[in-house]
Amino acid sequence: MLRFVYFLPLICAFSYAQDFAHNVYFDTDQYVVSTQEEQKFQSFLEQIDSVSIKKITIYGFCDDRGTDEYNLWLSKKRANTIKWYFTDNEFSENLITILDGKGEVALDPFRKDDLENIRQSNRRVEIFIDSSSKSTKRDTLEIPTAQELLKGELKVGDKVRLKNIYFKTGYSQVVPESIPILKEIAEVLLERTDIYFTIQGHVCCTHDTYD
């Protein structure tokens, strides 16, 4: 009898699971942080100052005005501005594992009634902080991987959560780091002719997609 199993990939739109997030907004055609936004960002830096950080992800964006080439350049400049704030506040540059400018955010054709506010929200840098969890007794327990669970006994309706399956921000493309994990899972599934499965994904933390 075929067993029906659900796969639940952990998918976050900024590519990696994080514990803290913050957006910095910019004026039109600017990559210098305004005084008001700087104060908000400094408060965020103070909030994470005592956190044990594993990695920092920074993405820059622009509104839809200007050429594609210029907006890509401007989005990268904005991302680098935020990187400078981190290093200037004595955060190690090595923690910044992703620093990227995504260019312009396309306008939603169904939301043109408030262009100025929409464009203002699109002129931003997204920051995601992945922190190290504190060691607890629970951390010492051996938790089975998805591959181990799939090799074991399964019953109808079981849900297997696939960890570390991530996608590029705003895209349906899997990041390179996740491909080896998917291949391992595929090898296990090829041996399990007795199960039927569906895959359910989840997207969070972004309003703008590209495909």
N, C-alpha and C positions, 0 to 999 in steps of 0.2 A: 504494500500500500504506500502511495506517495504521501509524504508528510509536507504540510504547507508551512513554510518558514518565512518570516519577515526580516529583512535586513534594514537597519537604521543607520546610515552613515552619519557621522558627526561632521556636518558641513557648515562652515561659517563663511560669510561672504568676504571677509578680509583675509581669508586663506588659513588663518590659524586661530585656535581657541584662545581667548584672552580674558583677563580678569578686570581690566580697566580700559575705558575708551574715552576719547575726547576729540572734539572738532574745533579747529581754529579757522575763523572766517576772515576773508580779505576784502579790501576795497577793490573797485574795478581797476584792472590793469596794474595791480600792485602785488609785490611779493614781500613787502615790509609789513610786519604785524602792527595793527593799530594799538593805541594805548589801552583801550577798553578790552580788546582781545588778549593783549599781553597780560593784563591783570588776571583774567580768567585762566590763562594758560599757566601762569606762575602759581596760582592756587592749585591747579591740577598737579604741577610738579611737586609742590609741597605735600600733596596727598600721597603721592607714590614714593616719596623720598625714603621712607623707612621700609619699603617693600623689597623683597628679594626678587629681582627681575631676571627672567630667563631671556626674553627677547623683546624688542621694540619694532613695531611695523609702522611705517609712515607712507601715506599715499597723498599726492597732491592732485587737485582738480581745478578746472576753470569753468566759466560759463560759456555759452555758445557763440559769443561774439569774437571776431578775429579769425585768422586762418588756422588751419589744423596745426601747421608747423609752429606758429607763434604760441598757440595755446599749449602745445606739448612742452615747449621750452619754458613757458611761464609756470606751468604746473610743477615742473621739476625744480624751478627756482624756489617756489613756495615750499616744497618738500624739504629742500636743502636749508631753507631758513629755519624750519622747525628742528632739523637735525642740529643746527648751530646752537639753538636754545638748550637742547639736551646736553651737548658737550660743554657749553658755557656754564651750565649748572652742575658740572662734574659727574654727569652720567657717562659711563664708558661708551666710546664710539663702537666698540665691539658688540654691544648689546643691540645695536640697530642692524637687524638682519635683513630687513627689506626697506629700501628707500626708492620710491618710484613716483614719477609723474604720469598721470593717466590722460592728460589733455582735457578737452572739454567734455562736459556732461550734456548730452543732447536733451533738448526740450521735449517734454511730454506733449504730443499734439492735442491731447485732451485737457491740458491744463495751461491755457494761455490767457486766463482772466487776471492773473496776478504775476506778470512777467518779472517785475523788479524784485519781488520777494523770492521768487523761484531762482532767479539768477544769483541773487545774493547768497542763497543757501548752497548754490553750486560752486561758488568761489571759496573753496575750503581745502583744508588738509585734515585727513582722518588719521588719528593716532590710536594704536592698539597696543596694550601692554599685556604680555604673558608673564605671569608671576610664578615663582616656585612655591609649591605648597609646603607648609611646615610638616615635619616628620611626626607621625602619630603611630599608635599601635596598629591602626588599620592599614597603614602603609606597608607594614611588614608582612601582611597576608599576601599570598600568591593569588593574583586574579587571572583566571584563564583568558587567553587571547581569543579573538574571533575564530582563528584557525583551529585552535584546540576545541572550542565549543562545537564547531561544525563537524569535527571528526568524532565527537561523542554522540551520546544518545539524544535524539531530538523527538519532540512530540508535536502534534498539530497545533499551530498557533504560536509556537515559540518565536521570540524576537531576539535577534542577535545584533548587538550594536557594533558597528565597524568603526574603530577609532582611527584617527589620523588620515582620513580620506577627505582631502580639501580641494577647493577649486579656486582659480584665479578670481579676484574681485570683479563681480559683475559679469562673469563669463561662465560657460558650462564646461570649460577646459580644466581637466585635472592637473594639479601642480606636479612637477616631476618627482618630488619626494614621495608622493602617494602611489606612484605606479608600481614599485616593487611590492608594496603591500597588497595591491589589487591582484597582482600576478600570483602571489602566494595563495590568496583566497580562491582564485580561479582554479588553481591546481587541486585544491581540496575538493571543490565542487565537481570537478570532472570525475572524481572517484565516487561521489555520492549520487548514484542514479536513483536513489530511493526518496529524494526530496524534491519538492517544487517550491520555488521561492519568488517573492517580489521584493523590490528595492524601493524604500521610501526615503527621500532626501529632505533636508531642511535648510532654508536660507534665512539668515538673520543679519541685522545691523547695517543694511544698506537699502536705499530706495532706487538706485540707478543701476540698470543692467544694460549690457551691450549685445547680447545674443540670446 
